Amino acid sequence: MTKSSPTHFTYLPMSMRVLFTMVLLVFGTGYLMAMIQVWESHASRDGKAMLSAKDLMIAYSGNPEGTKLESALRGPMSDMLPADKKEVVFAWLHEGAKVEEFATKINPIMQEHCVMCHSPAVNPHLPDLSNQDGVMKVAARDEGMNIHTLVRVSHIHLFSITFIFFITGFIFTHAYIRPTWLKCVVIAAPFVVLITDVGSWYLTKVWTGFAWVVIASGAIMGLSFAFMWITSIYQLWFYKLPEDIASEEGKLPGMYR
């Protein structure tokens, strides 16, 4: 900081500090909700309770040992059916998803529990489970997200996450961090790994090992966000500048206080 650039939170108007705090509180809550959504969307696809690399492999590259319907019922849709009815569906799938058994075994379950959401009239973007043809499509081998879905999710992800980290990073620039290179790394890291994160979605379809890059990228983004969030909130209201820095800043015009 220099005499011409009183950038620390201490020298910002109270209204700006309140604005920054409110933005960070909303972003913090939103980031927490995003983590819960990731868990709900991907955890248990491999049949185990925790979120794992295999869950991401199945989500993006598919599951050669299962079907789209089974992956959904073991993962994000696991709470949508009672355990006994899930076993009926799994048994039908494992026995080859016989068409002649659909009307008696599977269709009643779909009509009772699934079509309230999975029908074109309700949500055309979800798989249609209101008829035999629609169910048979998701009873096929799980090949993960298709390219159309990946492109749609990618552009939303890239724009929205960039927006969040731009604002969070801008607020964080007012924090006092030494050495300066550490501050720059924390600001730049989420933008770099955002690209590796999205790119790995596609590459996981080629080689499933890239699921680990997705995990690493998400971890770095989360750590960067947490560091900027905690540091900014703390320095906004509780931190005192080192005396030598504060004495220099104290000579600045009072309009920054």
Order of alpha helices (4+ residues) and beta strands (2+ residues): alpha-alpha-beta-alpha-alpha-alpha-alpha-beta-alpha-alpha-alpha-alpha
